[in-house]
Amino acid sequence: MLQVINLMKKILQQMKKKIYKYQNQWILVKHIIILMKKEN
């Protein structure tokens, strides 16, 4: 049972890292869009 919990924790941590990365990319994309709009 403990092994399953540890496995779940590992998976959750990996997902958090991926989600964090995606959020950062999305923020970057939004900034680029805002900058492009200002240029026009």
C-alpha positions, -999 to 999 in steps of 0.1 A, spaced: 0 0 0 28 24 9 45 18 -25 13 28 -43 11 60 -23 48 68 -31 41 61 -68 11 84 -68 32 112 -52 59 108 -78 33 110 -106 17 141 -90 51 158 -87 59 151 -124 25 164 -134 30 196 -113 63 202 -131 47 198 -165 17 220 -156 41 246 -142 61 245 -175 29 248 -196 17 278 -175 50 296 -180 48 290 -217 12 303 -218 22 334 -199 50 339 -224 26 335 -253 2 360 -237 29 386 -233 40 381 -270 4 386 -281 1 417 -260 33 431 -275 22 423 -310 -11 442 -304 8 472 -291 29 472 -323 -1 475 -345 
